[in-house]
Amino acid sequence: MKWWGPSGKTKVCGIIGDPIEHTMSPVMHNAAFKRLGLDYVYLPFRVKREGLGKAIEGMRALNIRGLNVTIPHKVAVIPFLDELDPLAAKIGAVNTIVNDEGVLKGYNTDATGFLQALLERGIEPKEKNVVILGAGGASRAISFILAERNAKLVMLNRTWAKAKICADRIAEIFQREATALKLDKENLAAALSKADILVNTTSVGMSPDIDETPVTSDLLRPNLVVYDIVYNPIKTRLQREAEVAGATVISGLNMLVWQGALAFEKWTGLEAPVALMKEEVIKVLQRHED
């Protein structure tokens, strides 16, 4: 079927969050719908904290097929849903909702999208030593999928207590010890000396602070995988310096696209055009950088 735009049969998907102006999701999803000739449209919806419950009821009432969920609603949305995917339940956060005839089910494609970007590079995290910087929502999703994959985790955060909460939760759910440390130069150096994979889940290096990095170049080396989930700029200072050091580098752009692609597949039942979605996001980010 040729896609010509909205019709009486158009299925609506979208994203809820606050703020929402920066989102790249409409760009990649609408391009994917058009490429596959699907009568779908994807829209951004700014939803304030106090309006979240009404927004989810609106999803049901308006028969919106799917929503992505971003800051600050990934945890708060859970009580308004009918079902949770087991991984989303373990993580305690949802970034994708599927509406099946009024039954709303929550998933976490942040976690699976992160993992897919590793696997497509041929990197299996099982039994690998992984250092994770940060202890926010993204860190939680990433650490849980890595624990499920039997990685050995060291979590570093400026506020040690937040890392400890996450590490304790991993131990409770997966019966697998995770180490929590305060993020400082000494602990970071010691952890990275034994690491196979470094994951930055902090916002350090994100536009407009593109000259910042969470890891000094002297701690980077060739036999390290450096995965920075920041995607704006397209290549962060951490990624550039890791490349110079000879490390294997994975951009946050890959996680962004894969979490979107996995949500797309849940809404449509079709394989997502991942390469196209990535191209479209890169075009927008390059325009911003220019």
BELQUIKA-V159350 format. One record per residue. RES is the residue in one letter. PHI is phi in whole degrees, -180 to 180 (NA if undefined). PSI is psi in radians with two decimals (none if undefined). D_CENTER is the distance of its C-alpha to the mean C-alpha in Angstrom with 1 decimal. Layout:
# BELQUIKA-V159350
res->RES phi->PHI psi->PSI d_center->D_CENTER
res->RES phi->PHI psi->PSI d_center->D_CENTER
This chain:
# BELQUIKA-V159350
res->M phi->NA psi->2.30 d_center->31.6
res->K phi->-76 psi->2.33 d_center->31.4
res->W phi->-90 psi->2.10 d_center->28.8
res->W phi->-115 psi->-0.02 d_center->30.7
res->G phi->118 psi->-3.10 d_center->28.7
res->P phi->-57 psi->2.51 d_center->28.8
res->S phi->-139 psi->-3.03 d_center->31.6
res->G phi->-69 psi->-0.25 d_center->32.9
res->K phi->-107 psi->0.05 d_center->30.6
res->T phi->-60 psi->2.30 d_center->27.4
res->K phi->-93 psi->2.37 d_center->24.3
res->V phi->-105 psi->2.31 d_center->22.0
res->C phi->-126 psi->2.93 d_center->18.2
res->G phi->-176 psi->-2.94 d_center->16.2
res->I phi->-137 psi->2.41 d_center->13.8
res->I phi->-116 psi->2.44 d_center->15.0
res->G phi->179 psi->3.10 d_center->14.4
res->D phi->-158 psi->1.87 d_center->16.6
res->P phi->-79 psi->2.96 d_center->16.6
res->I phi->-133 psi->-0.17 d_center->15.5
res->E phi->-61 psi->-0.48 d_center->17.5
res->H phi->-83 psi->-0.15 d_center->14.9
res->T phi->-61 psi->2.45 d_center->12.6
res->M phi->-97 psi->-0.09 d_center->12.4
res->S phi->-62 psi->-0.75 d_center->11.9
res->P phi->-60 psi->-0.63 d_center->15.7
res->V phi->-60 psi->-0.89 d_center->16.5
res->M phi->-77 psi->-0.63 d_center->14.8
res->H phi->-72 psi->-0.76 d_center->15.5
res->N phi->-66 psi->-0.60 d_center->19.1
res->A phi->-64 psi->-0.72 d_center->19.8
res->A phi->-67 psi->-0.75 d_center->18.8
res->F phi->-60 psi->-0.76 d_center->21.0
res->K phi->-66 psi->-0.75 d_center->23.7
res->R phi->-60 psi->-0.69 d_center->23.7
res->L phi->-91 psi->0.03 d_center->24.1
res->G phi->67 psi->0.61 d_center->26.6
res->L phi->-94 psi->2.45 d_center->24.9
res->D phi->-85 psi->1.18 d_center->26.3
res->Y phi->-130 psi->2.73 d_center->23.0
res->V phi->-141 psi->2.58 d_center->21.8
res->Y phi->-123 psi->2.21 d_center->18.5
res->L phi->-129 psi->2.60 d_center->18.9
res->P phi->-89 psi->2.42 d_center->17.4
res->F phi->-128 psi->2.05 d_center->18.8
res->R phi->-79 psi->2.08 d_center->19.2
res->V phi->-126 psi->2.08 d_center->19.6
res->K phi->-78 psi->2.81 d_center->21.0
res->R phi->-51 psi->-0.81 d_center->20.7
res->E phi->-71 psi->-0.23 d_center->24.2
res->G phi->-101 psi->0.09 d_center->23.7
res->L phi->-62 psi->-0.84 d_center->20.7
res->G phi->-59 psi->-0.74 d_center->23.2
res->K phi->-66 psi->-0.64 d_center->25.1
res->A phi->-64 psi->-0.74 d_center->22.2
res->I phi->-70 psi->-0.65 d_center->21.3
res->E phi->-64 psi->-0.62 d_center->25.0
res->G phi->-65 psi->-0.65 d_center->25.1
res->M phi->-58 psi->-0.78 d_center->22.5
res->R phi->-68 psi->-0.81 d_center->24.9
res->A phi->-66 psi->-0.65 d_center->28.0
res->L phi->-90 psi->0.00 d_center->27.0
res->N phi->57 psi->0.72 d_center->25.7
res->I phi->-68 psi->2.23 d_center->22.3
res->R phi->-69 psi->-0.74 d_center->20.8
res->G phi->-156 psi->2.62 d_center->17.1
res->L phi->-133 psi->2.47 d_center->14.8
res->N phi->-90 psi->2.64 d_center->11.1
res->V phi->-125 psi->2.19 d_center->10.9
res->T phi->-125 psi->-3.05 d_center->9.6
res->I phi->-52 psi->2.33 d_center->11.4
res->P phi->-107 psi->0.51 d_center->13.9
res->H phi->-106 psi->0.02 d_center->14.1
res->K phi->-64 psi->-0.55 d_center->11.4
res->V phi->-93 psi->-0.77 d_center->14.2
res->A phi->-64 psi->-0.39 d_center->17.2
res->V phi->-73 psi->-0.39 d_center->16.7
res->I phi->-56 psi->-0.80 d_center->17.4
res->P phi->-62 psi->-0.30 d_center->21.2
res->F phi->-90 psi->-0.04 d_center->21.6
res->L phi->-99 psi->2.79 d_center->20.3
res->D phi->-89 psi->-0.59 d_center->22.8
res->E phi->-143 psi->2.73 d_center->20.8
res->L phi->-128 psi->2.39 d_center->17.7
res->D phi->-61 psi->2.52 d_center->16.4
res->P phi->-54 psi->-0.70 d_center->17.4
res->L phi->-67 psi->-0.76 d_center->14.0
res->A phi->-61 psi->-0.65 d_center->12.8
res->A phi->-65 psi->-0.72 d_center->16.2
res->K phi->-65 psi->-0.77 d_center->15.9
res->I phi->-69 psi->-0.62 d_center->12.7
res->G phi->79 psi->0.49 d_center->14.3
res->A phi->-152 psi->2.55 d_center->11.4
res->V phi->-128 psi->2.35 d_center->10.7
res->N phi->-122 psi->-0.04 d_center->8.5
res->T phi->-142 psi->2.31 d_center->10.9
res->I phi->-122 psi->2.37 d_center->14.7
res->V phi->-115 psi->2.29 d_center->17.4
res->N phi->-104 psi->1.86 d_center->20.9
res->D phi->-106 psi->1.64 d_center->23.6
res->E phi->51 psi->0.83 d_center->26.9
res->G phi->94 psi->-0.16 d_center->26.1
res->V phi->-95 psi->2.08 d_center->24.2
res->L phi->-102 psi->2.12 d_center->20.7
res->K phi->-119 psi->2.33 d_center->18.3
res->G phi->-101 psi->2.46 d_center->14.8
res->Y phi->-130 psi->2.91 d_center->12.0
res->N phi->-125 psi->1.60 d_center->8.6
res->T phi->-86 psi->-0.09 d_center->7.0
res->D phi->-60 psi->-0.82 d_center->3.5
res->A phi->-65 psi->-0.90 d_center->6.3
res->T phi->-70 psi->-0.57 d_center->8.3
res->G phi->-66 psi->-0.71 d_center->6.4
res->F phi->-58 psi->-0.85 d_center->6.1
res->L phi->-64 psi->-0.74 d_center->9.7
res->Q phi->-60 psi->-0.66 d_center->10.9
res->A phi->-66 psi->-0.55 d_center->10.5
res->L phi->-70 psi->-0.87 d_center->12.6
res->L phi->-64 psi->-0.60 d_center->15.0
res->E phi->-69 psi->-0.32 d_center->15.7
res->R phi->-92 psi->0.10 d_center->17.0
res->G phi->78 psi->0.38 d_center->19.2
res->I phi->-107 psi->1.96 d_center->17.7
res->E phi->-100 psi->2.07 d_center->18.1
res->P phi->-78 psi->-0.09 d_center->17.0
res->K phi->-54 psi->2.20 d_center->19.8
res->E phi->63 psi->0.17 d_center->22.2
res->K phi->-83 psi->2.62 d_center->20.6
res->N phi->-84 psi->2.00 d_center->20.7
res->V phi->-117 psi->2.21 d_center->17.2
res->V phi->-102 psi->2.17 d_center->17.1
res->I phi->-114 psi->2.17 d_center->14.1
res->L phi->-97 psi->2.18 d_center->14.6
res->G phi->104 psi->2.75 d_center->13.7
res->A phi->-142 psi->0.55 d_center->13.7
res->G phi->-88 psi->-2.81 d_center->11.7
res->G phi->-62 psi->-0.73 d_center->9.2
res->A phi->-65 psi->-0.72 d_center->6.2
res->S phi->-60 psi->-0.72 d_center->9.2
res->R phi->-62 psi->-0.84 d_center->10.4
res->A phi->-61 psi->-0.78 d_center->7.9
res->I phi->-67 psi->-0.78 d_center->8.0
res->S phi->-64 psi->-0.63 d_center->11.7
res->F phi->-70 psi->-0.73 d_center->12.5
res->I phi->-68 psi->-0.58 d_center->11.5
res->L phi->-71 psi->-0.68 d_center->13.3
res->A phi->-64 psi->-0.70 d_center->16.2
res->E phi->-63 psi->-0.47 d_center->16.5
res->R phi->-91 psi->0.11 d_center->16.9
res->N phi->67 psi->0.61 d_center->19.6
res->A phi->-81 psi->2.77 d_center->18.3
res->K phi->-99 psi->2.04 d_center->20.3
res->L phi->-108 psi->2.39 d_center->18.2
res->V phi->-124 psi->2.11 d_center->19.3
res->M phi->-111 psi->2.21 d_center->17.4
res->L phi->-120 psi->2.31 d_center->18.6
res->N phi->-146 psi->2.58 d_center->18.4
res->R phi->-58 psi->-0.67 d_center->21.0
res->T phi->-96 psi->1.80 d_center->21.7
res->W phi->-58 psi->-0.66 d_center->22.6
res->A phi->-59 psi->-0.64 d_center->22.9
res->K phi->-67 psi->-0.70 d_center->19.2
res->A phi->-65 psi->-0.67 d_center->18.4
res->K phi->-65 psi->-0.70 d_center->21.3
res->I phi->-59 psi->-0.79 d_center->20.2
res->C phi->-67 psi->-0.76 d_center->17.0
res->A phi->-63 psi->-0.72 d_center->19.2
res->D phi->-65 psi->-0.67 d_center->21.8
res->R phi->-66 psi->-0.68 d_center->19.6
res->I phi->-63 psi->-0.78 d_center->18.5
res->A phi->-61 psi->-0.69 d_center->22.3
res->E phi->-68 psi->-0.77 d_center->23.2
res->I phi->-82 psi->-0.75 d_center->21.0
res->F phi->-104 psi->-0.02 d_center->21.1
res->Q phi->49 psi->0.78 d_center->24.4
res->R phi->-139 psi->2.14 d_center->22.9
res->E phi->-69 psi->2.39 d_center->23.4
res->A phi->-125 psi->2.46 d_center->20.8
res->T phi->-95 psi->2.36 d_center->22.2
res->A phi->-115 psi->2.25 d_center->21.5
res->L phi->-134 psi->2.70 d_center->22.9
res->K phi->-72 psi->2.37 d_center->23.4
res->L phi->-79 psi->1.78 d_center->21.8
res->D phi->-142 psi->2.98 d_center->24.9
res->K phi->-59 psi->-0.75 d_center->26.3
res->E phi->-66 psi->-0.84 d_center->28.3
res->N phi->-66 psi->-0.67 d_center->25.7
res->L phi->-65 psi->-0.78 d_center->23.2
res->A phi->-61 psi->-0.77 d_center->26.0
res->A phi->-65 psi->-0.76 d_center->27.1
res->A phi->-67 psi->-0.73 d_center->23.7
res->L phi->-71 psi->-0.41 d_center->22.9
res->S phi->-64 psi->-0.39 d_center->26.4
res->K phi->-112 psi->0.04 d_center->25.5
res->A phi->-84 psi->2.56 d_center->21.9
res->D phi->-98 psi->-0.60 d_center->20.8
res->I phi->-135 psi->2.33 d_center->17.1
res->L phi->-113 psi->2.25 d_center->15.8
res->V phi->-121 psi->2.12 d_center->12.2
res->N phi->-97 psi->1.97 d_center->11.9
res->T phi->-107 psi->0.07 d_center->9.4
res->T phi->-81 psi->2.99 d_center->12.1
res->S phi->-93 psi->0.11 d_center->12.8
res->V phi->-63 psi->2.21 d_center->15.9
res->G phi->98 psi->-0.09 d_center->16.7
res->M phi->-73 psi->2.56 d_center->14.8
res->S phi->-56 psi->2.35 d_center->17.3
res->P phi->-92 psi->0.03 d_center->20.1
res->D phi->-90 psi->1.01 d_center->20.4
res->I phi->-76 psi->-0.15 d_center->20.0
res->D phi->-94 psi->0.02 d_center->22.8
res->E phi->-91 psi->2.71 d_center->21.1
res->T phi->-149 psi->2.52 d_center->19.6
res->P phi->-83 psi->-0.18 d_center->18.7
res->V phi->-136 psi->2.17 d_center->20.7
res->T phi->-71 psi->2.64 d_center->24.2
res->S phi->-62 psi->-0.46 d_center->25.2
res->D phi->-68 psi->-0.25 d_center->27.8
res->L phi->-95 psi->-0.03 d_center->25.3
res->L phi->-96 psi->2.57 d_center->23.7
res->R phi->-151 psi->2.89 d_center->25.5
res->P phi->-62 psi->-0.67 d_center->25.7
res->N phi->-91 psi->0.65 d_center->24.7
res->L phi->-122 psi->2.42 d_center->21.3
res->V phi->-95 psi->2.18 d_center->17.8
res->V phi->-113 psi->2.02 d_center->15.9
res->Y phi->-119 psi->1.86 d_center->12.1
res->D phi->-106 psi->2.03 d_center->11.1
res->I phi->-79 psi->-0.08 d_center->7.5
res->V phi->-67 psi->2.30 d_center->9.8
res->Y phi->-119 psi->-0.03 d_center->10.5
res->N phi->-132 psi->1.79 d_center->13.5
res->P phi->-74 psi->2.88 d_center->16.0
res->I phi->-58 psi->-0.68 d_center->15.3
res->K phi->-126 psi->1.95 d_center->16.8
res->T phi->-78 psi->2.93 d_center->16.7
res->R phi->-59 psi->-0.71 d_center->19.8
res->L phi->-59 psi->-0.78 d_center->18.3
res->Q phi->-66 psi->-0.74 d_center->17.5
res->R phi->-62 psi->-0.79 d_center->21.0
res->E phi->-71 psi->-0.55 d_center->22.8
res->A phi->-67 psi->-0.69 d_center->21.1
res->E phi->-62 psi->-0.77 d_center->22.4
res->V phi->-61 psi->-0.63 d_center->25.8
res->A phi->-76 psi->-0.14 d_center->25.8
res->G phi->90 psi->0.16 d_center->25.4
res->A phi->-74 psi->2.78 d_center->22.0
res->T phi->-81 psi->2.21 d_center->19.6
res->V phi->-116 psi->2.31 d_center->16.8
res->I phi->-122 psi->2.21 d_center->13.3
res->S phi->-84 psi->2.61 d_center->11.7
res->G phi->-63 psi->-0.34 d_center->8.2
res->L phi->-57 psi->-0.61 d_center->9.5
res->N phi->-68 psi->-0.73 d_center->9.2
res->M phi->-66 psi->-0.75 d_center->5.6
res->L phi->-55 psi->-0.84 d_center->5.7
res->V phi->-70 psi->-0.75 d_center->8.8
res->W phi->-67 psi->-0.68 d_center->8.3
res->Q phi->-64 psi->-0.63 d_center->6.0
res->G phi->-68 psi->-0.74 d_center->8.8
res->A phi->-63 psi->-0.71 d_center->11.4
res->L phi->-68 psi->-0.62 d_center->11.1
res->A phi->-65 psi->-0.78 d_center->11.4
res->F phi->-53 psi->-0.78 d_center->14.2
res->E phi->-67 psi->-0.60 d_center->15.9
res->K phi->-70 psi->-0.61 d_center->16.0
res->W phi->-77 psi->-0.64 d_center->17.6
res->T phi->-105 psi->-0.39 d_center->20.0
res->G phi->76 psi->0.17 d_center->20.7
res->L phi->-116 psi->2.72 d_center->20.7
res->E phi->-70 psi->2.29 d_center->19.0
res->A phi->-77 psi->2.50 d_center->16.7
res->P phi->-80 psi->1.38 d_center->18.1
res->V phi->-59 psi->-0.78 d_center->15.1
res->A phi->-61 psi->-0.75 d_center->17.3
res->L phi->-63 psi->-0.78 d_center->18.4
res->M phi->-60 psi->-0.72 d_center->15.1
res->K phi->-65 psi->-0.77 d_center->14.3
res->E phi->-58 psi->-0.77 d_center->17.8
res->E phi->-65 psi->-0.70 d_center->17.7
res->V phi->-67 psi->-0.73 d_center->14.7
res->I phi->-60 psi->-0.74 d_center->16.6
res->K phi->-57 psi->-0.81 d_center->19.8
res->V phi->-66 psi->-0.79 d_center->18.6
res->L phi->-64 psi->-0.66 d_center->17.2
res->Q phi->-66 psi->-0.67 d_center->20.5
res->R phi->-61 psi->-0.73 d_center->22.5
res->H phi->-64 psi->-0.72 d_center->21.0
res->E phi->-68 psi->-0.61 d_center->21.7
res->D phi->-70 psi->none d_center->25.2
